[in-house]
Amino acid sequence: MKRISALLILLCIPVMVLLGCGKKESPAPAGAARGDGAAAPGPKAGGELDLFAWSEYVPQEVLDAFTKETGIKVNYETYASNEEMMSKLLAGGARYDLIQPSEYAVEALIKKNKLLPLDHARLPNLKNIAPEFRGQAHDPELKYTVPYMGTTVGIVVNTERVKEPVRGYKDVFQPKHKGRIVVLNDARELVAWALATQGLKPDDVTPENLAKIKPILAGWIKLVKVFDSDSPKTALLNGDVDLGIVWSGEAALLHQADKEKFKFVLPAEGTHRSIDSLAIPAGAENKVGAEMFMNYILRPEVSKLISDKFPYTNPNAEARKLLTPEQLANPASYPPLEGMTTFHDIGKAAADVDELVTDLKASQ
């Protein structure tokens, strides 16, 4: 699907009109207000925007409202892990205007010069981002990314079925729970949990440490009924499993569904925080439209709608003011994040992580 940059659009409109080539373009709004009240230039954006993002993370209502306001159609394609996203992006077989990487994926893509710097003049709503989401190691100046949501990983317990205390990973992965567990289908996560049980940090991925945790992972994988990163809450809601290690936003939805039944637990061995952001990959053909979308979702009322649908930790300080006390009190949406680390890019070791988990699954 061919798009051209804003400058080429201005140069080539006469040619496209004469030749009848290209698709219908939609003009961008007159301009985004700067802090001094002046309008930033408003170049034209393409009529479509290709978004490659996590599944069950971007409300269709938000996409539809953006299209209604701007005339830009959003094509939303999903992935279930950062590794899946980066593999497809780096393979070069498809082009996207917006992606939604987590912090360690941002680091890796910046190192490979695969992200375009943002034009902050077209992102006046960036001022709404809370201080704790700024100055992060993966993009300290928000040069390449706009924080979308924060998350962590926690344990969900069906208290109607599991009566004994569950405090951490070791309590979940017990033979008595075999076939009653759902976990994320994410190799990096699984390895991080196993490392935590040995007092190791998520980025302590060495051949020696992988060998150390291999028997632990092998034992865990035998007990799991469902590997699901898209909608792990579903197996818990349906009663197919009794325990889950899931994204905090999924746990928050379970809490909303039945807070007495589904208990959220931060693993005693330790967990980590993630920051998922919007970024523009190199080769994007509608950078202007991508920045328009970024600025749009940074509006407090729009960001609030995202929290309503997918209750992760909202990085938008102004949007949080619109949330209800019940939403802010959800223990999975806003867990204590102090002291938690984030994943970092581990380079070639990522392939070792994937190979280890893939081989262990195949051997079951």
C-alpha positions in Angstrom: 0.0 0.0 0.0 1.9 3.0 -1.3 2.1 6.3 0.6 4.5 9.2 0.1 5.8 11.8 2.5 4.1 15.1 3.1 6.6 17.0 1.0 6.2 14.7 -2.0 2.5 14.9 -1.7 2.7 18.7 -2.2 5.0 18.3 -5.1 3.1 15.4 -6.8 -0.6 16.3 -6.4 -0.7 17.7 -10.0 0.9 14.6 -11.4 -1.5 12.3 -9.5 -4.5 14.3 -10.6 -3.4 14.1 -14.3 -2.5 10.4 -14.1 -5.2 9.3 -11.8 -2.6 7.4 -9.7 -2.3 7.2 -5.9 -5.1 7.0 -3.4 -7.3 9.8 -2.0 -5.5 11.9 0.5 -7.1 13.5 3.5 -5.7 16.9 4.7 -4.5 17.2 8.2 -6.1 19.7 10.6 -4.9 23.3 10.1 -2.3 22.8 12.8 -1.6 21.7 16.3 -1.5 24.5 18.9 1.9 25.1 20.3 2.5 26.3 23.8 2.6 29.9 22.7 -0.8 29.6 21.0 0.7 29.7 17.5 -0.2 26.9 15.0 2.4 24.4 13.9 2.5 23.8 10.1 -0.1 21.3 9.1 1.1 19.3 6.1 -1.1 16.8 4.5 -1.4 13.2 5.7 -2.1 10.1 3.8 -5.6 8.7 3.7 -4.6 5.6 5.6 -2.5 4.7 8.5 -1.0 1.2 9.1 -0.8 0.4 12.8 1.1 -2.7 14.0 0.3 -3.1 17.7 -0.4 -5.5 20.6 -3.7 -7.4 20.4 -6.5 -6.3 22.6 -4.8 -3.0 23.4 -6.3 -0.3 21.1 -10.0 0.3 21.3 -11.9 0.2 18.0 -13.9 3.1 19.2 -10.8 5.2 19.4 -9.7 4.2 15.9 -13.2 5.0 14.5 -13.3 8.4 16.2 -9.9 9.3 14.8 -11.0 8.3 11.3 -14.2 10.3 11.7 -12.3 13.4 12.7 -9.4 13.2 10.3 -10.6 11.1 7.4 -7.6 8.8 7.9 -8.5 5.1 7.9 -6.5 3.1 10.4 -5.5 -0.5 9.5 -4.9 -2.3 12.7 -2.7 -5.4 12.6 -1.8 -7.2 15.8 1.1 -9.2 17.3 1.5 -11.1 20.6 5.1 -10.4 21.5 7.8 -7.8 20.9 9.9 -10.6 19.2 7.1 -11.3 16.7 6.8 -7.6 15.9 10.6 -7.0 15.5 11.0 -10.1 13.4 8.4 -9.0 10.9 9.6 -5.4 10.9 13.3 -6.3 10.4 12.5 -8.8 7.7 11.4 -5.9 5.6 8.4 -7.7 4.0 5.9 -5.2 5.3 5.8 -1.5 6.1 4.0 0.2 9.0 3.4 3.8 10.0 3.1 3.1 13.7 4.3 0.3 16.0 3.8 -0.3 19.7 7.1 -1.6 21.1 8.0 -2.2 24.8 11.0 -0.5 26.3 13.7 -3.2 25.4 12.3 -3.4 21.9 12.7 0.4 21.6 16.3 0.1 22.7 17.0 -2.6 20.1 15.3 -0.6 17.3 17.1 2.6 18.1 20.4 0.8 18.0 19.5 -0.5 14.5 18.4 3.0 13.3 14.9 1.6 12.8 12.9 4.4 14.4 12.2 7.9 13.1 12.7 10.9 15.5 9.4 12.6 16.4 8.5 16.2 15.5 7.4 17.5 19.0 5.9 20.6 17.3 3.1 18.2 16.2 2.8 16.7 19.6 1.6 19.5 22.0 -0.3 16.9 24.1 3.0 15.3 25.0 2.9 17.6 28.0 0.3 15.3 29.6 2.7 12.5 30.1 3.3 12.0 33.9 6.9 12.6 35.2 7.5 8.9 36.1 7.2 8.0 32.5 9.8 10.5 31.4 13.6 10.1 31.6 13.4 6.4 31.1 16.6 4.7 29.9 15.2 3.4 26.6 14.2 7.0 25.4 15.0 9.6 28.1 13.9 12.6 26.0 10.9 10.9 24.3 12.8 11.6 21.1 11.4 8.5 19.4 8.4 7.3 21.5 5.2 8.4 23.1 4.2 6.3 26.2 1.0 4.4 25.6 0.5 2.3 28.7 2.5 0.9 31.6 2.1 -2.7 32.7 3.6 -5.4 34.9 3.1 -9.1 35.2 1.2 -10.6 38.1 -0.5 -13.7 39.4 -4.3 -14.1 39.3 -5.8 -16.6 41.6 -9.4 -18.0 41.4 -10.0 -18.0 45.1 -13.1 -20.2 44.8 -10.9 -23.0 43.5 -7.5 -22.4 45.1 -7.8 -22.0 48.9 -4.1 -22.1 50.0 -2.0 -18.9 49.9 -0.3 -18.1 46.6 2.5 -15.6 46.9 4.8 -16.3 44.0 5.9 -18.3 41.0 6.8 -21.3 43.1 3.3 -21.5 44.6 1.8 -21.5 41.1 4.0 -24.1 39.5 3.2 -27.1 41.7 2.2 -30.6 40.5 -1.2 -30.3 42.2 -2.0 -27.4 39.8 -1.1 -29.3 36.7 -3.4 -28.5 33.8 -5.0 -25.6 35.7 -2.5 -22.9 34.8 -2.5 -20.2 32.0 0.7 -18.2 31.4 1.8 -15.7 28.8 3.1 -17.1 25.6 6.3 -15.0 25.9 9.7 -16.6 26.1 11.4 -13.5 27.6 8.8 -13.4 30.4 9.1 -17.1 31.2 12.8 -16.9 31.5 12.6 -13.7 33.6 10.3 -15.5 36.1 12.6 -18.4 36.4 15.6 -16.1 36.9 13.7 -14.3 39.6 13.3 -17.6 41.6 17.1 -17.8 41.6 17.6 -14.2 42.8 18.7 -13.1 39.4 17.6 -10.0 37.4 15.6 -10.2 34.2 18.6 -9.2 32.1 21.0 -11.7 33.6 20.7 -13.8 30.5 24.0 -15.7 30.2 24.6 -19.3 28.9 25.4 -20.3 32.5 22.2 -18.8 33.9 20.1 -20.3 31.1 21.6 -23.7 31.9 20.8 -23.1 35.6 17.1 -22.4 35.0 16.5 -24.9 32.2 15.3 -27.7 34.6 13.1 -25.2 36.4 11.4 -24.1 33.1 11.1 -27.7 32.0 9.2 -28.5 35.1 7.0 -25.5 34.8 6.1 -26.0 31.1 4.8 -29.5 31.9 2.2 -28.0 34.3 0.8 -25.3 32.0 -2.5 -25.9 30.2 -2.7 -22.7 28.1 0.0 -20.4 26.7 -1.8 -17.1 25.8 -0.5 -13.6 25.4 -3.5 -12.3 23.5 -6.3 -12.8 26.1 -5.1 -15.0 29.0 -8.0 -13.8 31.1 -10.4 -15.8 28.9 -9.3 -19.2 30.3 -9.7 -17.9 33.8 -13.2 -16.4 33.1 -14.3 -19.6 31.5 -13.1 -21.7 34.4 -10.7 -23.7 32.3 -7.9 -22.8 34.7 -7.5 -21.7 38.3 -4.3 -19.8 38.2 -2.7 -17.4 35.7 0.4 -15.3 35.3 -0.8 -12.5 33.1 -0.5 -8.9 32.0 -1.7 -6.5 34.7 -4.3 -5.1 32.4 -5.8 -8.5 31.9 -5.8 -9.0 35.7 -7.5 -5.7 36.1 -10.3 -6.8 33.8 -10.7 -9.9 35.9 -10.8 -7.8 39.1 -13.6 -5.7 37.5 -15.5 -8.8 36.6 -15.4 -10.3 40.1 -13.0 -8.8 42.6 -14.0 -11.3 45.3 -13.3 -14.3 43.1 -10.1 -13.2 41.3 -7.2 -12.0 43.4 -4.2 -10.2 42.0 -0.8 -11.0 43.5 2.6 -9.4 42.7 5.1 -12.4 42.7 7.1 -12.5 45.9 10.2 -13.4 43.9 9.9 -10.1 42.0 8.5 -8.9 38.8 9.2 -6.0 36.4 7.4 -3.0 34.9 7.0 -2.5 31.2 6.3 0.7 29.2 4.6 0.2 25.9 4.9 3.1 23.5 3.9 4.3 20.1 6.8 4.8 17.7 7.3 5.4 14.0 9.5 2.8 12.2 12.0 3.8 9.5 10.4 3.5 6.2 7.0 4.7 7.4 5.1 6.3 4.5 2.7 8.4 6.6 4.7 10.0 9.4 2.5 13.0 9.6 -0.6 10.9 10.1 1.2 8.8 12.7 2.1 11.9 14.7 -1.5 13.1 14.3 -2.7 9.8 15.8 -0.1 10.1 18.7 -1.3 13.5 19.6 -4.9 12.4 19.3 -4.5 9.5 21.8 -2.7 11.9 24.2 -5.9 13.9 24.6 -7.1 13.3 28.2 -10.6 12.2 27.2 -9.3 9.8 24.5 -6.7 8.4 26.8 -9.4 7.9 29.4 -11.4 5.8 26.9 -8.4 3.6 26.4 -8.2 3.0 30.2 -11.9 2.2 30.3 -11.4 -0.5 27.7 -8.0 -1.8 28.7 -7.2 -0.8 32.3 -3.4 -0.8 32.4 -1.4 1.9 34.1 -2.2 5.1 32.2 0.9 7.4 31.7 -1.3 10.4 30.9 -1.6 12.5 34.1 -4.5 14.5 32.8 -6.4 11.4 31.8 -6.0 9.9 35.2 -7.9 12.9 36.6 -10.9 11.6 34.6 -10.8 8.1 36.0 -13.2 7.0 38.8 -11.9 6.2 42.3 -12.7 2.5 41.6 -10.5 2.5 38.5 -7.6 4.2 40.3 -8.1 1.7 43.2 -7.8 -1.4 41.0 -4.8 -3.2 42.4 -3.8 -4.6 39.0 -4.1 -1.3 37.1 -2.1 0.7 39.6 0.2 -1.6 41.6 3.2 -0.3 43.5 5.9 0.0 40.9 8.7 1.3 43.1 11.8 -0.7 42.8 10.7 -2.6 39.7 13.2 -2.7 36.8 12.4 -2.8 33.1 13.7 -5.2 30.6 16.7 -4.0 28.5 17.9 -5.1 25.1 20.0 -8.3 25.5 21.1 -8.5 21.9 22.0 -11.9 20.5 21.0 -13.6 23.8 17.4 -13.1 22.8 17.8 -15.8 20.3 19.1 -18.1 23.0 16.0 -17.4 25.2 13.7 -18.1 22.4 15.5 -21.3 21.4 15.5 -22.6 25.0 11.7 -22.1 25.5 10.8 -23.3 22.1 12.8 -26.5 22.5 11.3 -27.2 26.0 7.8 -26.8 24.7 8.5 -29.1 21.8 9.8 -31.8 24.1 6.7 -32.0 26.2 
